[in-house]
């Protein structure tokens, strides 16, 4: 139970998250992560807000200190009393610079 967040005076919050990163492939690293979050008020009628997300990414060492990166994320957000639901995804591709031979872990 939390004391409030500006919207709810007293609320119950639940959070679960996990992630895994692997850099055992030569010149490449991979990672995945996901989580769940919910907030529901006590003695209030605003309902329950929840969000689930999952994502993953990869980094490939092109040459010394230069890495090609890719990341994908998906999120589903719901508010029970308002019939509000939003699903969205994001893709990011880019170049990163970091000294060293180990590929970057992208979170």
Secondary structure as UniProt FT lines:
FT   STRAND          11..25
FT   TURN            26..27
FT   STRAND          28..41
FT   STRAND          48..63
FT   TURN            64..65
FT   STRAND          66..79
FT   HELIX           80..82
FT   STRAND          84..97
//
